[in-house]
């Protein structure tokens, strides 16, 4: 079990995700948490609609977390996908070539980063699906190659790091950066205070 804690005064929650970005966001907003991973296989999801996929995945993770950990500590589960301008879901790249293909689709285009979260305690349940839309300038080929070599794209929906590689290419944005990083904490905070 991997444990990380924030510095806030609200009750402790369990972040059911291995995502360093989600943990970083919770710490940034002062949320006390432990971090565990719930076993859930996203490959069983058959929908090609991005918002349906991300909701189903995050809900499946919550159901798995309840079975594995119970509700003694409130549970927070999330999932994020990227939808290309044509609506195609851009999942986590499987290897460097897949990352190159997925990032090339995003270069000079508009994407939607869609995050779904579920927070559940013994007292309440809260769910949210939010999207942040980015319009990117074309990626410089040499910088893209360096990013691919770095491996920082691994484990990221669409291989995209709006807080890293992609940041300098953003022409416009609509929505919260936290949503794009995988957890719309601003919408979650009031529910954590009530449900913890």
ABEGO torsion letter per residue (X at the ends): XBBBBBABABBBBBBBBABAAAAAAAAAAGBBBBBBBBBBBAAABABABAAAAAAAAAAAAAAAAAAAAEAABBBBBBBBBBBBAAGBBBBBBABAAAAAAAAAAABGBBBBBBBBBBBBBAABBBBBBBBBBBBBBBBBAAAAAAAAAAGAABGBBGGBBAABAAAAABABBBEBAAAAAGBBAAAAAAAAAAAX
